[in-house]
Amino acid sequence: MPAKPQIIADPQTNRGTAFTVEERKRFGLMGRLPAAVETLEQQAARAYKQVCRLDDDLDKYIYLEQLHDRNETLYYKVIIDHIAELLPIIYDPTIGEAIKKWSADYRRSRAVYLSVDRVEDVRPTFEGLGLGPDDVDLLVVSDAEQILGIGDWGVNGTDISVGKLAVYTAAAGIDPSRVIAVNLDVGTDNEELLNDPDYLGNRHGRVRGERYDALVNEYLSVTSELYPRALLHFEDFGASNARRILVNNRDKYRIFNDDMQGTGAIVISAVIAGMKTNGTTFADQRLLVYGAGTAGTGMADQIHAGMVRAGLTPEQAKDRIWLIDRAGLVTDDMEGLPDYQAAYARSASEVADWERKDGAIGLLETVRRVRPTILIGTSTDHGAFTQDVIESLSEGCERPIVLPLSNPTEKIEAMPQDIIAWSKGQALVATGIPILPFDYEGTTFHIGQGNNSLLYPGLGLGTIVSGAPHVTDAMILAAAEAVASQVTSHELGASLLPPVDHLRASSATVAVAVVRQAIADGQCDMDPGDVVEAVRRAMWQPVYRDLES
């Protein structure tokens, strides 16, 4: 069989059975396709039925990626039409299983690969793409040290960048022809990968220190120079590197870290909705975070910022935040505390008389002493929020906000059905996993999922539309408030977060809020009256466009 014409081999131009008879003649496709000429809607209906015939989620993921490889417009049409159902297929949790098998199942490249062993290749790699300064809106980069809840997966983690970009496009209409997925291959400490003959990445341990920093710095320098309008999104870096890279570079480059900033912001959205329900403000809160890694401390940072905006001093806000890690309540006499934990460490003298078990101050004792109004779980410690913990929490706060965010299900701190029962229906709950509605004493409870896709796509779109040189805390908080504003009911049992069924409209609302905040910050000179239309125009739609001869 002769080679396919380029127009049908390229997923960005291929439209399969939707090529008209005239187009088939013009591009040399006569006899290459069945006689029927279909609409995009007909193609999408068939593709969705093919997805539904598959029982296994990983098989669905593979089918959709194969569709992505053939026809990008059709792929996004199917995803957008069924976004609530297919988002967990193209991203978390299914993508975690795909990443484990990435090298063995390798089909085609969708990313740029930068090796720590060849830092000098970073510039020629990007220059070789042939893209101009106005051709790129967004890059998502990962070193794959902390992929979702599965850890270090080296170059296999490439799909986390690819998947993140797919969500940006499906949720917020970021043009898929104007994005780049990037993997920083710095090696891996995953022995399973190093011993796997199929593994496609660098076969050495994970490089750290100066060589690692040289690669990251070269990436930032080159991409910001070549693509000055692009947002640089960092994804699934290890805790220490994630925070250090963000803190050192956020005032120099247009960067965003979803694990630290996005996760914290979606929690802020749930907290804002919870405060509207229980009639409190940020200044009234006492926060306890159980699981003080990158995500947990990022949430603490965001809530700290909310407290300060509510009128507390930074020190007063810090005094209302407690962290618990593997070694118990974080205190200032612990050795080797990373900077992000040390910022919230409690004075050892303050807790000298608190009850200890095996030398550590545990969750239940901390709840009894602190009487938190917000309890967040990012520990992956299944069952940690026991009945005693929730009952004690409810004694200290009439309507506590409880956010067991660990996923998947086998790692969640407590199931919401139990939290609601133990709190006698008074806890305000959101989770990191999808939960079906359930009844408790005659009330149906809808549990919102703390899904970052409610926030970061709209934040990214708003940042791109505004042209803001930096992603400010105020822009992130504006995004969080925009998500919370879409929760319209505060009755008993109502969700703290909006559903993902209307994610495109939700992302547009978030983007508008972000652009308006950028204007207020002095980072954008757009007329406020033009913002809604500018966001609408910027959102790419999955339609077949005119083809050039």
N, C-alpha and C positions, 0 to 999 in steps of 0.2 A: 504494500500500500504506500503510495507517495506520501511525503511529509505533509502535515497539516499546514494550510496557509496561516501566516502569523496572526491574522485577526481572530481566528478561532482557537489558536493555541494560547493566546494571551488572555488570562482570566479577567483582565480589566476591559477588554473589548469584545470578548466572546459573548454571544447571546443565544447560542444554540438554536433551538427550533423557533426562536423569535425573529431570526433573520427573515426579512421579507423576500419575496421572489426577486424583486429588483436588486436588493442587496446581495442576494446569492449570486446573481449574474455579475454584479459589479466587482465582487471580491473573489470570484473564482470558486464559489462554494456549491455550484450546481452538482447534484448527485452525491454530495457529502452529507446531506441531512435528509430525514424523512420528509415527505411531501407536505405534511401539515405545517401551517404557520401559526404559532401560538402567541398569545399575549404573555406578558410577565406574570400576570395573575394566574393564568392557567399553569404555567411552569411551576410557580410557587405552590399551588395546590397539590400538584403531583409530587413535588419534592417533599412536602410536609407529610403526605401519605406514606412515602417511602421511609421517612424517619419513624413514623408511628408503627411501622411494621417491625421495627427492631425492639427487642426486649431489653437489651443491655445498654446502660448509659454510655459506656465506653465505645460500643459499636455505633451509637448515635453520634458521638463526638467524631469518630473516624469518618463516618459518612459525610457529616457536615464539612469537615476539613477537606475531604475530596471534592465536595461541591465548591468550596472556597477556591480550590486549585483550578477548577474548570471555569467558573462563572461567578465572579465576585458580586456583581449586582444581584443575581438570583440568591446567592448565599445570604446577603444582608436583607433582602426582601423577606425570606423565610424567617430569619431571626427576629426581625422587627415585628412581623405579623403575629409571632407567638413568643414574645420576649419573656414573659413570666415563666413559661414552660421551658424555654430553651436556654435562658441565661445560665442556669446551673449545669447545663450540658457543655456550653462553649467555654465556661470559666469554672469557678469553684462550685461544687467539689470535684466534678468529673475530670477537670484538667490535671488534678494531682495524680490520678492514675495514668493519664496519658504521658505525663512527664517522666514517671518511673520507667516507661517503656520507650521513651523517645529515641534513643540510639538504635535499639533493636528494630523499631518500626519506622525509621527515618525514610521519608518520602521525597521531600524537596525543601529547599531553604527559603525561609520567609524573613530572614534577619541578617544583620551585620554582626560578624563575630570578631571581637578584638581580644588578642591574646596578650597576657601579661609578659610573655616571653618575647614579644615583638611590638613594643610600644611605638617604635619608629614607624610602624605601618598604619597608625591611626589616621593621620592626615591623608596619606594617599588612598586609603580605603574609602573615606568619605568623598574625597575629590573625584575618585573613580566612579562614583554614582552619577555624576553629571548633573547634579541638581543645583539650581541657583539659590540666592539668598531669600527669594520670595516663594520658593517651591515647597517648603517644609513647615508644617504647623506644629508637629508634635513628635518627640522621640520618647520611647519607653525603654529604659535600660535596667538590667538586673545582673548581679553577680551570682544569683541563685544560691546564696548561702543559707537563706531561711525561707524556703518556698512554702507558702501557706502553713499548714501544720505538719509538713513532712520533712523539713530540714534541708540539708545540703545536697543538691542534685547537679552541681556542675553545669556543663553545657546542656544537659537535658532540660535545664530550667529555661531554655530559650523560649519555650512555648508560653511561659508566664508573660513575657513581653508581648508576644503575638496575640495572646488571648486578651490581655488588657487593652490593646489597641482595638480589637474587635468589639469590646464592650463600649469603648469611647465612640466608635462609629455607630453601633446599633442604638445606643442610649442617647447620644447627643449630636449625631450627625457630623462628626469629624470626618472630613473627606479621606477615604482610605488610600487615595493616591498621593496624599500629602503627609504621610506618617512613616516612621522608621522604627522597627524593633531592633534592639541591640542586646547582645550578650557579652558581658565581660568575663572571659574565660581565664580565671586566675588559679585554675586547678580545683581539686576537690579533696576533702578529707573523708569522703564516703568510700570505704573500702570495697563495698559491693560494686561500685562503678569502676574503681581502679583495677579490679580483678576481672572485669567483664570484657571479653575480647571484642564485643560490639561497640564499646564506649567510644564516642567520637571526639571527646574533649582532650585537653592537656592531661597527660598521665603523670601527675605529680600532686603532692599535697597542696593545699590552699596557701597561696602566697600572701603574706601580710607585710605591714610596715612600709618602708620607703618605696619598694617596687610596686606595691599595690597602689599607693598614693600617686605614684608617677603615672600609672595608667588612668586612674580616675581624673587626675588633673589635666592630662592631655585630652581625654574625652571631653571634658567640660570646655576647655580652651578652644579646641578645634570646632566642636559643634556650635558653640555660641558665636564663633567668628563666621563660619560658613552659613549658618542658619539663624541670623540674629532675631528673627521673629518667632522662633520655635520655643515651645514649652518643653523643658527637660524633666521628665517624670522618672523618679527612682522607685524601684519596686523590689521587695523581698531581699533587701540587704540584711546582713546580720545586725544585731542590736547596736553594738558599739560603732560600727562603720556608718550605719544609717544616720544616727544622730550626729556624729562628728561631721560627716559630709554635708548634712543639711545646715548645721550651725555655722560651719566655716564658709559656706558658699551661697547661702540664700540671699545675702545682700549684694552679691557680685553677679549672680546669674538668675535667670528665670527658671527656678527649679521648684519641684514639689515632690514630697515623699508621701505616698498614699498610706503606707503602714503607720507612719507617725502622725501625719497631719489629717489625712482623710478619715482614718479610723476614729481618731479623736473627735473629728468634726461631726461624724454621723452619730456618735454618742452624745455630743452636744445637742443635736437635733432631738434625740429621744429625751434628753434631760429637759430641754426647753418645753417640749410637749407635756412632760410629766409635771413640771412646775406650773404650767397653766392649769393642769388638772387639780393639783393639790394647793394651789393658791400661794406659792412661795416664790422667792427670787434667788438668784445666784448667791446673794449675800447671806441667805439663810442656810446654805448647804454645808454639810460635813461629808467629805468624800473618803471612802475606803476602797482602794484598788487591790484586788487579790490577784497577783500575777504581774510583777513589776518589770516586764521586759519592754521592748520598743513600743509595742502597741499600748500596753497599760500606762506607761509613763507619758506617752503621747496624749492619751486621754486626760491624764492629770494636768498636763500642760494646757490643754484646751480649756478645761474647766477652771483652772487657775486664771487664765486670761479672761474668761467670762466673769469670774468673781471680781477681778480688778475693774473691768468695764462697769460692773454694778456698783462700784464705789469703794471697795476694800483696797487697802494698800497691798503691794506685793507680799509683804511679810504677814499681814493679816490673812491673806488668801492662803499662803503656804501653811499657816498654822491650822487650816481647816482640812488638810489633806494628809492621809496616811497611806503608806504602801506596805504590802506584805509580799515577800518573795519566798523562795524555797527555805531560806534560813529563818523565816518568821518576820515579824514586824521589823521594818528597816529602821535601824537606829544609827546614830553617828559614831558609835564605838565599834562598828563592824569593819573588819579589814577588807581592803580591796574593793570598796564600793565604786561602781562606775559613776561618772559624773551625773548621769541622768537620774540615778537613784539618790545620790548624795544630796541633790538639791531639795529632796523632800524627807531626808532622814530626820527622825525625831530624836530629841536629846535623850541620851541613855538615863540621865537623872530623872527625867520626866516619867519614865516607865519603870523605875527601879523596883517598885513594890507590886508590879503586875505579875500575875500568875504565869509561870513558865512550864513547858513540857519539853524535856530533853534540851533544856537551855534556851528554847525559842518561845517567843510570845505568839500564840496561834490566833486563828481567825475568830473563834468564839470569844476568847478573852478580849480581843480588840473591839469586837462589836459591843460587848457589854460595857466596856470602858468609854468608848468613843461615842456610842449612840449615833451612828452615821445615818444620814438621810438618803445617801446614794451608796449603793454597793455594786461594784463592777467586778466581774470575773473574766480574766484573760489568762488563766493559769493552765488550762487543759487538765485540771485536776477533777476528774469526774466525781460528782457527788459531794464536793467540798461544802456547798451551801446546804447544810443539813437542816433538819427540822428545828433543832435547838438554835442554830444560827438565825434562821428566818423568824422564829418566834421571839428571840431576843431583840432582833432588829425591829420587829413590829411593836415591841414594848417601848422602844425608845423613840419611835417615829410613827405617827398615825398612818401615813400613806407613803412608805418608803419606795424609792425608785431602785429596782433590782434588775441588773443587766448581766445575766450569765452569757457571755459572748463567745466562749470557746466553742470550737467546732472541730470535727463533726459531732454527731449526737453522743458517741461514746466518750467524748471528752468534755461535755457540757457540765458546768458546776452544779446545776439542778434543773430539772424539767419544770417549765412554767406551771404545769398543772399542779405540781406539788407546792411550788411557791405560793400560788394563789390559795390553795387549801390551807397551808400552814399559816398564812397571814390573814385568814378568814376573809379572803376576797379583796383585801385592801392594798396589796402591793401593786405597783405600776411596773410592768415587766416588758422588756424587749430582749430578744435573743440573737445569737449569731447563726442560727439554723432556722429553716422554715418550720412553722408550727401551724397545724390545722386549728380552726376555731373549736373551742370546747365549752361545755356548760359547767357552771358551779353555782349551786343553790339558786337555780332559775335564771341566771344571767349568762349570756354567751360572751366569752372572752376572745378577743382577737389580739393575737400577739404579733407585734411588728418585728421584722427581721432587720437587724443592724447591718444592712447590706451597703457596702461603700458605693455600689453602683448608683445608689440614690443621690450621691453627692459629687464624686470626683469627675464624672463626665461633664456635668453642667459647670463645675468649677473650671475645668480645662477649657471648655468652649467659651466661657465668659472671659477667661484670661486671654485667649487667642483673639477674640473679637475686640477686646479693649486695647490690646497692644501694650498692656501694663508691663514694665520691665521687671517687676518682682511680684511674687504671690505673697501678699501681706496677710498678717493675722486677721486684719479687719475683713479682707476679702473672703477668707475661709469661714469666719464667723457669719458673714452675710450669707454664704452658701448654706451653712447649717440652719440659720434662721429661715431661709427660704424653704428648705425641706420641712422644717417644723410647721411652717405656715400652711402646708398642705394637709395637715391633720385637722379636720374640721369638727370632730366630735370629741368631747372630753367627759362623756358619760362613763359610768362604771362599765368596764369591759372593753372600752374602745382602745384601738391600737395606738401606740406612741409614735408610730412611723407610717408613712403612706405606703400603699402596695406598689409593686413594680409593674403592674399591668399597664400603666400609662407613663412609662419611663421617658419617652420622648418629650411629652408635654411637661413632665416634672423637670427634666434637665433644662428645658428652655426657661422655665421659671427661675431655676437656680442661676443660669447663665445671665439672665437679665439683672438679677440682684447683684451678681459679682461685678458686672460692668458698671452698674450704678455706684457700687462701693469704690471701684477704681477711680471713677470720676470724682467722688467725694475725697478720695485720698490724694488727688492731684496727679494721678498716674495716667489719666486718660482725658483728652480734650474733646471727646464726643459730646454732641448736644444730647442732654438727657431725654429729650423727646424722640430721638432717633434710635434709642437702644433696642426696643422691642423689634422693630423692623430689621435692624442690623443683625440681631441674633437669628431671626427667622431666615434671612437671606443666607446666613453662614452655614445653616444646617444642610448637609448633603442628604439627598433623597435617593433611594434605590429605584431609579428609573433608567431606561435605556436612552442614552443621549444620541444626538446626531453623529453619524460616523463620517469621517473625512475619507475621501478616495485615496 
